Amino acid sequence: MVEHRRTLDFKIAFAIGLGTMIAAGIFSLSGTAVAEIGSSAIVAFVLAALVAGLTAASYSEFASIYAENGGGYLFSARTLEHETLIYAVGAMLFLGYTGTTAFYLATMDEWFFRFVLPESLHFLPHGTTGVVAALLLGTLNARGTEESGTFQLVVTGAKVAVLVAFVAGAFSFRGPSAAVGTFTARFSADFVGIVTIAALAFITFFGFSAIAASAGEIVEPRKTVPRAIAASIVTVTVLYALVIVAMVNSPVPAEIIAEEGETAMGRVAAGFLGPAGRSLIVAGAVFSMVSASNASILAASGIGSLMGRQGQAPRPFSRIHTRYGTPFWSVVATTATIVTLIVVFIGLFPAEGGLLPVELTLALPALGPLTLTELGLTTLTGFATLNLLLPLSVVNVALIYSRRRFPDLERGFRVPGVPVVPVLGVLANLALISNLPVKGVLVGLLLVALLLAGYLAWGGAPGVEELFERVVPPSRSGTAAGTGAAPETTEEATGRHRILVAVARPERAARYASLAATLGRLRDDDPFVQVVNVTHIPDQTPWETVEDTARRRTARIEEHLADADVDADYTVEGHVCQDVAFDIVQTARDDDADLIIMGYPEEHTRIAEQVEYTAPCGVLFASGVSDPDTSVVNVGAGGGPHHLGLLPLVERMGQEGSELHVINVDPEGGNGRRENTEATIAGLSGAPSVQVQNVRAATVAEGLVRTATENGGILVIGATRTRRLRRWVFGSTPDGVIDLADGTDLPVLVYASPRGVHGPIEDYIYPIYRALTGRRRGPANGSDGSASRADGRSR
């Protein structure tokens, strides 16, 4: 376990905001803006910055209170009480972030088709490179690959340098006096056009939310976040103003700029700096859009993960991948949404006419017929901006409500002029919405309405915090000899090897805790054992009715452990939950458990299966454990993922002096399949001595139990992937071993390694693969049909 540390200082937080804002907005909208309203584009961008600043102030105050990741959805959830409204904020922010990313990547696609892809590849549908980029970025985020702070700083510096070179080229081409004169002469009085461009340009300033969304990683967030937000907005506004000045002084005629649209800046750069300048701008534009998209994907997946934890999205969205440490399913949903938006807005229904033969036309009294099969990049911008502006308005309202509901909260930054400033923010946001492209607004409202209807029909699910209650919190209940006082709370055990012991029957607590202490000392000189008992509460049953039961069971566990000699620090806690398996897994996840130990399921097999499939760490299921003798350890031969996952533990036992036996059974009459011992021996290469026994028996389970009983000690085996077709709990061999060992003195441990998203699928496919390949497999090494024993390591 590693203690979470804040690592981002002001310059990195500033770079996050700046790097996210310098993206498709400046490279795409600048040409459109100048073509529409000339020099007045600078007024539109400043207006958008002012509107963003009003809401950014509210974000800054909330970030100074709740220094965690989550942004606007977190602020709303912590402040407001209406679940449907909170869901709407989360859903719209998710659509806003994904829509923004789709806008970035679709714009990048336009630059690729215009400047990068050769003519021979122009047969590809528009949006192709955007979809490919979305899939690649989604894969990177799912695997946990993200920009480091230093890399973000370097990238942002490079993007600023590109813009400075572009502006410098304009002033060199025209001369400072001529450039200023040309800029001054081309102002427009088109107020509607200015507001319309400001509404579209707002998306370029939304990068300030990325700073607040990363507040949990920022050093001294109460001071750093407000300063970084203000500095990034001011800096970007100045840069955008200079770019507008440069675009107005372009040697390229205005009609050509209008025709080029989203890629006009590359054409203008070629006029200022020649082919090299165009290449520089193209490279800067593409890289800017990709890096900003990566940040937006990270933010959207964070929203999805938090909504899953709150019960307002599918629960798997909050599940952290056991290998990559990322919210895998949330990233998948984010990537799929981005791809869908690119395909729909740019591929199927581009602005120049859709690819589908069927048109959907709405007759609106005030607007006339509206054909929704012609969408395009401008409509996508409107869709994304709508889904950002509406929840931002809610955040402004939430700030006013927070001041009244929680007047005593410590606020590192206070927005001046509340409630006037937040109200102005709401009015400005609504004004911008009224000037967004109508198609984008309609599509956005339609999709949000569908999501709300679906949520209301579903009803949501309880939040993680609501699903279980720690009736008896972790308390000091035991101390290993010579280690001093045990931790008062589990947080004080940070950095130590932690084993969570899930106990259903209080009388078994001592044996499982002692086993946990024994195994824990193989990994850590000072392990920590967390004993948890979960009392199930039926649906619609008041929690109070079972709290006394939970307390009594916890007290009994403490009594049993007090009489036992548990060689490790431990605590005992009692929970009440409607889903026992969920409680165990979530506790292991929240407390960073390194291993879970629980009894082999005698009745409630569903609990064991759910724990195994969703646990963030390995799980040991114990059977027949009273006072296990680990001086002799028997392990079955095998090669599956669960078997290989337990070998490091067995190897460590061997290094600590245990006598290791690898048992390879040749089943008679086709009742199973003999394994090759090579993988097992290789996994135990660090042990000083390994003995291999090749035996014959009617079944693999019978051979393992008989030989292990003769050897003495314990038998450790891995769960198998042959369980689904016969509905075994852990596979035919482990279940058979447990049945045969019942009534004997042989303790059995069944190990299940952490499983990825492919695990359940494997359980259905692998038996078929094994059936097809097993009959063709030759005999294992050293098979002579009789029991054999080798001193030292047998290969």
C-alpha positions in Angstrom: 0.0 0.0 0.0 1.2 3.5 -0.9 -0.1 6.5 1.0 -1.8 9.0 -1.4 0.3 12.2 -1.8 -0.5 15.4 -3.5 2.2 16.1 -6.1 0.9 18.9 -8.4 2.2 22.4 -7.6 1.0 25.7 -9.0 3.0 25.6 -12.2 1.6 22.1 -13.1 -2.0 23.1 -12.1 -1.5 26.2 -14.3 -0.2 24.0 -17.2 -3.2 21.7 -16.9 -5.7 24.5 -17.3 -3.6 26.3 -20.0 -2.9 23.1 -21.9 -6.6 22.1 -21.9 -7.8 25.5 -23.1 -5.3 25.7 -25.9 -6.9 23.2 -28.2 -9.4 23.0 -30.9 -11.1 26.3 -29.9 -8.2 28.5 -30.9 -7.1 26.4 -33.9 -10.7 25.9 -35.2 -12.9 28.8 -34.1 -10.5 31.6 -34.8 -10.9 31.3 -38.6 -14.7 31.0 -38.4 -14.8 34.0 -36.0 -12.7 36.3 -38.1 -14.6 35.3 -41.2 -17.9 36.2 -39.5 -17.2 39.3 -37.5 -13.6 40.4 -38.3 -11.8 42.1 -35.5 -14.8 41.9 -33.2 -13.9 38.3 -32.7 -11.6 39.5 -29.9 -14.7 41.0 -28.2 -16.5 37.6 -28.5 -13.5 35.7 -27.0 -13.2 38.2 -24.1 -16.9 38.0 -23.5 -16.7 34.2 -23.4 -13.7 34.5 -20.9 -15.7 36.8 -18.7 -18.6 34.4 -18.6 -16.3 31.5 -17.9 -14.7 33.6 -15.1 -18.0 34.0 -13.3 -18.5 30.3 -13.0 -14.8 29.7 -12.5 -15.0 31.8 -9.3 -17.7 29.4 -8.0 -15.6 26.4 -8.9 -12.6 28.0 -7.1 -14.6 28.4 -3.9 -16.0 24.9 -4.0 -12.5 23.5 -4.8 -11.2 25.3 -1.7 -13.8 23.4 0.4 -13.8 20.0 -1.2 -10.2 19.3 -2.2 -11.1 16.1 -4.0 -11.4 15.0 -7.6 -14.9 15.3 -9.2 -15.5 18.9 -10.2 -19.0 20.2 -10.7 -20.7 16.8 -10.0 -18.9 16.5 -6.7 -19.8 20.0 -5.7 -23.5 19.5 -6.6 -23.6 16.1 -4.8 -22.1 17.6 -1.6 -24.4 20.6 -1.6 -27.8 19.8 -3.2 -30.4 17.4 -1.9 -32.4 16.6 -5.0 -31.1 13.3 -6.4 -32.6 13.8 -9.9 -31.0 17.2 -10.2 -27.6 15.9 -9.1 -27.9 13.1 -11.7 -28.8 15.6 -14.4 -25.6 17.6 -13.5 -23.5 14.5 -13.7 -25.0 13.2 -16.9 -24.7 16.6 -18.6 -21.1 17.0 -17.5 -20.4 13.6 -18.8 -21.9 14.5 -22.2 -20.2 17.9 -22.1 -16.7 16.4 -21.6 -17.3 13.6 -24.2 -18.8 16.1 -26.6 -15.9 18.4 -26.1 -13.5 15.6 -26.8 -15.5 14.6 -29.9 -15.2 18.2 -31.0 -11.5 18.3 -30.5 -10.9 15.0 -32.3 -13.4 15.8 -35.1 -11.5 19.1 -35.7 -8.2 17.2 -35.7 -9.8 14.9 -38.3 -10.4 18.0 -40.5 -6.8 19.1 -40.1 -5.6 15.6 -41.0 -7.7 15.5 -44.2 -6.7 19.0 -45.1 -2.9 18.9 -44.4 -1.7 15.4 -43.5 -3.4 12.6 -45.3 -2.4 12.0 -49.0 -5.1 12.3 -51.6 -5.1 8.6 -52.1 -6.6 8.2 -48.6 -9.3 10.8 -49.0 -11.8 8.1 -49.8 -12.0 7.4 -46.0 -15.1 8.7 -44.3 -14.7 11.9 -42.4 -14.2 11.3 -38.7 -12.0 8.2 -39.3 -8.8 9.6 -37.8 -10.9 11.1 -34.9 -12.3 7.7 -34.1 -8.9 6.0 -34.3 -7.5 8.7 -32.0 -10.4 8.3 -29.5 -9.8 4.5 -29.4 -6.1 5.0 -28.8 -6.6 7.6 -26.1 -9.3 5.4 -24.5 -6.9 2.5 -24.4 -4.2 4.6 -22.8 -6.5 5.8 -20.1 -7.9 2.3 -19.5 -4.3 1.0 -19.0 -3.4 3.9 -16.7 -1.1 5.7 -19.0 -1.5 9.5 -18.4 0.7 12.6 -18.7 3.0 13.3 -15.9 3.1 16.8 -14.5 6.5 17.5 -16.1 5.4 16.3 -19.5 2.2 18.4 -19.3 4.3 21.4 -18.5 6.6 20.8 -21.5 3.7 20.2 -23.8 1.9 23.3 -22.8 5.1 25.4 -23.2 5.5 24.0 -26.7 1.9 24.9 -27.6 2.3 28.4 -26.3 5.6 28.7 -28.3 3.7 27.7 -31.5 1.1 30.4 -31.0 3.8 33.0 -30.2 5.6 32.1 -33.4 2.3 32.5 -35.3 1.6 35.9 -33.9 5.2 37.0 -34.4 4.9 36.0 -38.0 1.9 38.3 -38.5 3.6 41.3 -37.0 6.8 40.6 -39.0 4.7 40.3 -42.2 2.7 43.5 -41.8 4.8 45.5 -39.4 3.5 46.5 -36.0 1.9 49.8 -37.1 0.2 48.3 -40.1 -1.0 45.3 -38.1 -2.6 47.5 -35.5 -4.2 49.7 -38.2 -5.7 46.8 -40.1 -7.0 45.3 -36.9 -8.7 48.6 -35.8 -10.3 49.1 -39.2 -12.0 45.7 -39.3 -14.3 45.9 -36.3 -17.9 44.8 -36.8 -21.1 46.1 -35.0 -22.9 42.8 -35.4 -23.9 42.3 -31.8 -25.8 39.0 -32.6 -22.8 37.7 -34.4 -20.5 38.6 -31.5 -22.7 36.9 -28.9 -23.0 33.8 -31.2 -19.3 33.5 -31.6 -18.9 34.0 -27.8 -21.3 31.1 -27.2 -19.2 28.9 -29.5 -15.9 30.1 -28.0 -17.0 29.3 -24.4 -15.9 25.7 -25.0 -12.4 26.9 -25.3 -12.3 28.3 -21.8 -13.8 25.3 -20.0 -10.4 24.0 -19.3 -10.5 25.7 -15.9 -12.7 22.8 -14.7 -9.9 20.4 -15.4 -7.9 22.2 -12.6 -10.8 21.8 -10.1 -11.4 18.2 -11.2 -7.8 17.4 -10.2 -8.0 19.2 -6.9 -7.3 15.9 -5.1 -3.8 15.8 -6.6 -2.9 19.4 -6.1 -0.6 20.7 -3.3 -2.4 23.2 -1.0 -5.5 23.2 -3.3 -7.3 25.9 -1.3 -4.7 28.4 -2.4 -3.4 26.8 -5.6 -6.7 26.0 -7.4 -8.1 29.5 -7.4 -4.8 31.1 -8.4 -4.2 28.5 -11.2 -7.8 29.0 -12.6 -7.5 32.8 -12.6 -4.0 32.7 -14.2 -4.9 30.3 -16.9 -8.0 32.2 -18.0 -6.2 35.5 -18.2 -3.2 34.0 -20.0 -5.4 32.2 -22.6 -7.5 35.3 -23.2 -4.4 37.3 -24.0 -3.1 34.6 -26.3 -6.4 34.3 -28.1 -6.6 38.1 -28.5 -3.2 38.1 -30.2 -4.1 35.2 -32.4 -7.2 37.2 -33.6 -5.1 40.2 -34.4 -2.8 37.9 -36.4 -5.8 36.3 -38.3 -7.2 39.7 -39.2 -3.8 40.7 -40.7 -3.6 37.6 -42.8 -2.5 37.9 -46.4 -5.2 35.3 -47.2 -8.5 37.0 -48.4 -11.5 36.9 -46.0 -13.5 34.8 -48.4 -10.8 32.1 -48.5 -10.6 32.1 -44.7 -14.4 31.6 -44.6 -14.1 28.8 -47.1 -11.3 27.1 -45.1 -13.3 27.3 -41.9 -11.8 25.0 -39.2 -8.5 24.7 -40.9 -8.1 28.4 -41.8 -5.3 29.0 -39.3 -3.0 26.6 -41.2 -3.6 28.4 -44.5 -2.9 31.8 -42.8 0.3 30.4 -41.2 1.5 29.4 -44.7 1.0 33.0 -45.8 3.0 34.4 -42.9 5.8 31.9 -42.6 5.7 29.8 -45.7 5.4 26.0 -45.8 7.4 25.6 -42.6 5.0 27.8 -40.7 2.1 25.8 -41.9 3.7 22.6 -40.8 4.4 24.1 -37.4 0.8 25.2 -36.9 -0.5 21.8 -38.2 1.7 19.9 -35.8 0.8 22.2 -32.9 -2.9 22.0 -33.6 -2.9 18.2 -33.9 -0.9 17.7 -30.8 -2.9 20.3 -28.8 -6.2 18.6 -29.7 -4.8 15.1 -28.7 -3.4 16.3 -25.4 -6.6 18.2 -24.5 -8.7 15.2 -25.5 -6.7 13.1 -23.2 -7.4 15.4 -20.3 -11.2 15.5 -21.1 -11.4 11.7 -21.3 -9.8 11.6 -17.9 -12.3 14.1 -16.5 -15.3 12.3 -18.1 -14.2 8.9 -16.8 -13.8 10.4 -13.4 -17.4 11.7 -13.5 -18.6 8.3 -14.6 -16.7 6.6 -11.8 -18.1 8.9 -9.2 -21.6 8.5 -10.5 -21.2 4.7 -10.3 -20.1 5.1 -6.7 -23.1 7.3 -5.9 -25.4 4.8 -7.5 -26.4 7.1 -10.4 -24.6 5.0 -13.0 -24.0 1.3 -13.4 -22.0 0.1 -10.4 -19.1 -1.3 -12.6 -18.3 2.2 -13.6 -16.8 2.7 -10.1 -14.9 -0.6 -10.2 -11.1 -0.1 -10.3 -9.2 -2.4 -12.6 -7.1 -4.8 -10.5 -4.1 -4.4 -12.8 -4.2 -0.9 -14.2 -5.7 0.9 -11.2 -8.2 2.8 -13.5 -12.0 2.9 -13.6 -12.0 0.6 -16.6 -15.7 0.4 -17.4 -16.1 4.2 -17.0 -13.2 4.7 -19.5 -14.9 2.2 -21.9 -18.2 4.1 -21.7 -16.5 7.4 -22.2 -14.6 6.2 -25.2 -17.7 4.6 -26.7 -19.7 7.8 -26.3 -16.9 9.9 -27.9 -16.7 7.5 -30.9 -20.5 7.6 -31.2 -20.6 11.4 -31.2 -17.9 11.6 -33.9 -19.6 9.0 -36.1 -23.1 10.6 -35.8 -22.2 14.3 -36.1 -19.3 14.0 -38.6 -19.6 10.6 -40.3 -23.3 9.9 -40.7 -24.7 13.4 -40.6 -22.1 15.9 -41.7 -23.1 19.5 -42.3 -22.9 19.1 -46.1 -25.5 16.4 -46.1 -26.0 13.1 -44.3 -24.9 9.7 -45.6 -28.2 8.1 -44.5 -31.1 8.3 -47.0 -33.7 9.0 -44.3 -34.1 12.6 -43.1 -35.6 13.7 -39.8 -37.3 17.2 -40.2 -38.8 19.1 -37.4 -41.3 21.8 -38.1 -40.7 24.6 -35.5 -43.1 27.6 -35.6 -40.4 30.2 -34.9 -37.6 28.6 -36.9 -39.2 26.8 -39.8 -38.2 23.3 -40.9 -35.1 21.9 -39.3 -33.3 18.9 -40.9 -31.5 17.0 -38.2 -29.7 14.8 -40.6 -27.3 17.7 -41.3 -25.3 18.2 -38.2 -21.6 18.8 -38.5 -18.9 20.3 -36.4 -20.7 23.5 -35.5 -23.7 21.5 -34.2 -21.4 19.3 -32.2 -19.9 22.4 -30.6 -23.4 23.6 -29.6 -24.2 20.2 -28.2 -21.1 20.1 -26.1 -21.3 23.7 -24.9 -25.0 23.3 -23.9 -24.1 20.3 -21.7 -21.4 22.4 -20.1 -23.3 25.6 -19.6 -26.4 24.1 -18.0 -24.6 22.2 -15.2 -22.3 25.2 -14.7 -25.4 27.3 -14.0 -26.4 24.7 -11.4 -23.0 25.0 -9.8 -23.5 28.8 -9.5 -26.9 28.2 -7.8 -25.3 25.6 -5.6 -22.8 28.1 -4.3 -25.6 30.4 -3.1 -27.3 27.5 -1.5 -24.0 26.3 0.1 -23.5 29.7 1.7 -26.9 29.5 3.4 -27.0 25.8 4.2 -23.4 25.5 5.4 -22.5 28.9 6.7 -19.7 27.6 9.0 -17.8 25.7 6.4 -14.1 26.7 6.1 -13.7 28.3 2.7 -10.1 28.9 1.5 -11.4 31.2 -1.2 -14.7 33.2 -1.1 -16.3 34.6 -4.2 -17.0 38.3 -3.6 -20.5 39.7 -4.2 -22.5 36.5 -3.5 -25.3 36.1 -4.6 -24.9 38.8 -7.3 -21.8 37.2 -9.0 -23.3 33.6 -9.2 -26.6 35.0 -10.5 -24.7 37.0 -13.2 -23.0 33.7 -14.1 -26.3 32.0 -14.5 -27.8 34.8 -16.6 -24.7 34.9 -18.8 -24.7 31.1 -19.3 -28.4 31.2 -20.3 -27.6 34.1 -22.7 -24.9 32.1 -24.3 -27.2 29.1 -24.6 -29.8 31.2 -26.4 -27.2 31.9 -29.1 -25.9 28.3 -29.6 -26.7 26.5 -32.8 -30.3 25.4 -32.6 -29.6 21.9 -33.8 -27.0 21.3 -31.2 -29.3 22.5 -28.4 -32.2 20.3 -29.6 -30.0 17.2 -29.9 -28.5 17.9 -26.5 -31.9 18.5 -24.8 -33.3 15.4 -26.5 -30.5 13.1 -25.3 -30.6 14.5 -21.8 -34.3 14.0 -21.6 -33.8 10.3 -22.7 -31.2 9.8 -20.0 -33.4 11.4 -17.4 -36.3 9.2 -18.4 -34.1 6.1 -18.2 -32.8 7.2 -14.8 -36.3 7.8 -13.4 -37.4 4.4 -14.7 -34.4 2.7 -13.2 -34.6 4.6 -9.9 -30.9 4.5 -9.4 -29.1 2.4 -6.8 -27.9 3.1 -3.3 -24.5 4.9 -3.1 -21.5 3.0 -1.9 -21.6 4.9 1.4 -25.3 4.0 1.9 -24.9 0.3 1.2 -23.1 -0.7 4.4 -22.6 0.8 7.8 -19.7 0.2 10.2 -21.8 -0.4 13.3 -18.7 -1.3 15.3 -15.9 0.8 13.9 -12.3 -0.6 13.8 -11.0 -0.6 17.3 -7.9 -1.7 19.1 -8.5 -5.3 19.9 -5.1 -7.1 19.7 -1.4 -6.5 19.7 1.4 -8.8 18.5 4.0 -9.5 21.2 6.7 -6.9 21.5 5.1 -4.5 18.9 3.5 -2.1 21.3 0.0 -0.8 21.0 -2.1 -1.9 18.1 -3.4 0.8 15.7 -6.4 2.7 17.0 -7.7 2.8 13.4 -7.1 1.1 10.1 -5.6 4.3 8.7 -2.7 4.0 11.1 -1.8 0.7 9.4 -1.0 2.4 6.1 2.1 1.0 4.5 1.9 -2.4 6.2 0.9 -5.7 4.5 -2.9 -5.8 5.2 -5.0 -8.9 5.3 -8.8 -8.6 5.5 -10.4 -11.6 7.3 -14.1 -11.9 6.6 -15.7 -13.9 9.3 -19.3 -15.2 9.2 -19.1 -17.4 12.3 -17.5 -15.8 15.4 -16.1 -19.1 16.6 -13.9 -19.4 13.5 -12.4 -15.9 13.9 -9.4 -17.0 15.9 -8.3 -19.7 13.4 -8.6 -17.4 10.4 -6.9 -14.5 12.1 -4.0 -16.8 13.2 -3.8 -18.0 9.6 -3.7 -14.4 8.3 -1.0 -13.5 10.8 1.1 -16.5 9.7 0.7 -15.7 6.0 1.2 -12.0 6.6 4.6 -12.5 8.2 5.7 -14.2 5.0 5.4 -10.8 3.3 6.0 -8.3 6.1 7.6 -8.3 9.5 4.8 -6.3 10.8 1.5 -7.3 9.1 -1.9 -5.9 9.9 -5.0 -8.1 10.2 -8.4 -6.5 9.8 -11.2 -8.8 11.0 -14.6 -7.9 9.6 -18.0 -9.5 10.4 -20.9 -8.5 8.1 -24.5 -8.9 9.4 -26.9 -9.2 6.5 -29.9 -7.0 6.5 -32.9 -8.0 4.3 -34.4 -5.4 1.9 -37.0 -3.0 3.4 -35.7 -3.9 6.9 -34.8 -0.9 9.2 -31.1 -0.9 10.0 -31.7 -0.5 13.7 -33.3 -4.0 14.0 -30.0 -5.7 13.3 -27.5 -3.3 14.8 -27.6 -5.0 18.2 -27.0 -8.4 16.5 -24.0 -6.9 14.8 -22.6 -5.6 18.1 -23.1 -8.9 19.9 -21.4 -10.9 17.1 -18.5 -8.5 17.1 -18.2 -8.8 20.9 -18.1 -12.6 20.6 -15.3 -12.3 17.9 -13.3 -10.1 20.2 -13.7 -12.6 23.0 -12.5 -15.5 20.8 -9.5 -13.5 19.6 -8.6 -12.4 23.1 -8.1 -16.1 24.0 -6.0 -16.8 21.0 -2.4 -16.1 20.3 -2.6 -14.0 17.1 0.9 -13.1 16.1 0.0 -9.7 14.5 -1.7 -6.4 15.2 -5.4 -6.7 14.5 -8.6 -4.8 14.7 -12.2 -6.0 14.7 -15.2 -4.3 13.2 -18.8 -5.1 12.6 -20.8 -4.1 9.5 -24.5 -4.1 8.5 -25.2 -4.5 4.8 -27.8 -5.7 2.4 -25.1 -7.2 0.2 -22.5 -9.1 2.2 -20.2 -9.7 -0.8 -20.3 -6.1 -1.8 -19.4 -5.1 1.7 -16.4 -7.3 1.8 -15.1 -6.2 -1.6 -15.7 -2.5 -0.9 -14.0 -2.7 2.4 -11.0 -4.3 0.8 -11.0 -1.7 -1.9 -11.4 1.3 0.5 -8.8 0.0 3.0 -6.3 -1.2 0.4 -6.2 -4.8 1.4 -3.4 -7.0 0.0 -5.2 -10.3 0.6 -8.7 -11.5 1.7 -9.2 -14.6 3.8 -12.6 -16.1 4.2 -14.2 -19.5 4.8 -15.0 -21.9 2.0 -18.7 -21.4 1.2 -20.8 -24.2 2.7 -24.1 -22.6 2.0 -23.8 -19.1 0.5 -21.8 -19.8 -2.7 -23.0 -16.6 -4.4 -21.2 -14.5 -1.8 -17.9 -16.4 -2.4 -18.3 -16.1 -6.2 -19.0 -12.4 -6.1 -16.1 -11.7 -3.8 -13.8 -13.7 -6.1 -14.9 -12.0 -9.3 -14.8 -8.5 -8.0 -12.1 -8.4 -5.3 -9.2 -5.9 -5.9 -6.7 -8.4 -4.5 -6.2 -12.2 -4.2 -8.6 -14.3 -2.1 -7.9 -17.4 0.0 -10.8 -19.6 0.8 -10.0 -21.8 3.9 -11.5 -25.1 4.7 -10.8 -27.4 7.7 -8.4 -24.8 9.2 -8.0 -25.1 13.0 -4.3 -24.9 13.8 -2.7 -25.3 10.4 0.8 -26.8 10.3 2.7 -24.9 7.6 5.9 -26.8 8.1 4.7 -29.0 5.2 3.0 -27.4 2.2 1.4 -29.5 -0.5 0.5 -27.9 -3.8 -1.1 -29.4 -6.9 0.6 -29.2 -10.2 -1.0 -26.8 -12.7 -0.7 -23.9 -14.9 -3.8 -21.7 -14.8 -3.8 -18.1 -13.7 -5.0 -18.8 -10.1 -2.5 -21.6 -9.7 0.4 -19.4 -10.9 -0.9 -16.6 -8.7 -0.5 -18.7 -5.5 3.0 -19.9 -6.2 4.8 -16.8 -4.8 3.1 -17.4 -1.5 4.1 -21.1 -1.5 7.6 -20.2 -2.6 7.9 -17.8 0.3 6.8 -20.6 2.7 9.6 -22.7 1.3 12.1 -19.9 1.8 11.0 -19.7 5.5 11.6 -23.5 6.0 8.4 -25.2 4.9 8.8 -28.6 3.2 7.3 -28.2 -0.3 5.6 -31.0 -2.2 4.3 -30.7 -5.7 1.7 -33.4 -6.3 1.0 -34.3 -10.0 -1.9 -36.7 -10.3 -2.5 -39.0 -13.3 -6.3 -39.7 -13.3 -7.3 -43.2 -14.2 -10.1 -43.9 -16.7 -10.2 -40.4 -18.2 -11.5 -38.7 -15.0 -9.6 -35.5 -15.5 -6.4 -34.4 -17.0 -2.8 -34.7 -15.8 -0.9 -31.4 -15.6 2.7 -30.7 -16.6 4.8 -29.8 -13.6 7.2 -27.5 -15.4 5.2 -24.3 -14.8 4.8 -25.1 -11.1 8.5 -25.9 -10.6 9.5 -22.7 -12.4 7.2 -20.7 -10.1 8.9 -22.2 -7.1 12.5 -21.7 -8.3 13.4 -19.5 -5.3 12.6 -22.2 -2.8 15.6 -24.2 -1.5 13.9 -27.6 -1.9 10.9 -28.8 -3.9 9.8 -32.4 -4.0 7.7 -33.7 -6.9 5.3 -36.6 -6.4 3.7 -38.3 -9.5 0.8 -40.4 -8.4 -2.2 -42.3 -9.9 -5.7 -42.0 -8.6 -9.3 -42.3 -9.8 -9.6 -38.5 -9.9 -7.2 -35.6 -9.5 -9.0 -34.5 -6.3 -8.6 -38.0 -4.8 -4.9 -38.1 -5.6 -4.3 -34.7 -4.1 -6.2 -35.4 -0.8 -4.7 -38.9 -0.3 -1.1 -37.8 -0.9 -1.4 -34.6 1.1 -2.9 -36.4 4.0 0.1 -38.9 4.0 2.6 -36.0 3.8 0.8 -34.0 6.5 0.7 -30.2 6.6 -1.7 -28.2 4.4 -2.9 -28.4 0.8 -2.9 -25.3 -1.3 -4.6 -25.3 -4.7 -5.8 -22.7 -7.2 -9.4 -22.2 -8.4 -9.9 -23.4 -11.9 -11.5 -22.1 -15.1 -13.8 -25.2 -15.6 -16.6 -24.2 -13.3 -19.3 -22.6 -15.3 -20.7 -25.4 -17.4 -21.2 -27.6 -14.3 -21.9 -24.8 -11.9 -19.0 -25.7 -9.7 -18.0 -23.1 -7.0 -14.3 -23.0 -7.8 -14.0 -25.8 -10.4 -14.4 -29.6 -10.2 -11.0 -30.3 -8.7 -11.1 -27.7 -5.8 -14.7 -28.6 -5.0 -13.9 -32.3 -5.1 -10.8 -31.7 -2.8 -13.0 -29.9 -0.3 -15.6 -32.7 -0.2 -12.9 -35.5 0.2 -11.0 -33.5 2.8 -14.1 -33.0 4.9 -13.8 -35.0 8.1 -10.1 -35.4 7.8 -7.4 -33.3 9.5 -6.2 -31.9 6.2 -6.6 -28.1 5.9 -7.2 -26.9 2.4 -6.7 -23.4 1.0 -8.2 -22.5 -2.4 -6.6 -19.4 -4.0 -8.3 -17.1 -6.5 -6.1 -14.3 -8.1 -7.5 -10.9 -8.9 -9.6 -11.1 -12.1 -9.7 -8.7 -15.0 -12.7 -8.0 -17.2 -12.1 -11.1 -19.3 -12.3 -13.5 -16.3 -16.0 -14.4 -16.5 -15.7 -14.9 -20.3 -12.8 -17.2 -19.8 -14.8 -19.4 -17.6 -17.1 -20.2 -20.4 -14.6 -20.5 -23.2 -11.7 -22.2 -21.5 -13.5 -25.6 -20.8 -14.1 -25.9 -24.6 -10.5 -25.1 -25.3 -9.3 -27.6 -22.7 -11.6 -30.3 -24.1 -10.3 -29.8 -27.6 -6.6 -29.8 -26.6 -6.5 -32.1 -23.6 -6.9 -35.3 -25.6 -3.9 -34.5 -27.8 -1.5 -33.7 -24.9 1.3 -36.1 -24.2 2.2 -37.6 -20.7 3.8 -35.2 -18.2 7.5 -35.5 -17.5 8.6 -38.2 -15.1 5.3 -40.2 -15.4 5.9 -43.8 -14.7 2.5 -44.6 -13.2 3.9 -44.9 -9.7 4.6 -42.5 -6.8 8.0 -41.0 -6.9 9.9 -38.6 -4.6 12.9 -36.6 -5.4 15.2 -34.9 -2.9 16.0 -31.3 -3.8 14.4 -29.7 -6.8 13.1 -32.1 -9.4 12.9 -31.0 -13.0 
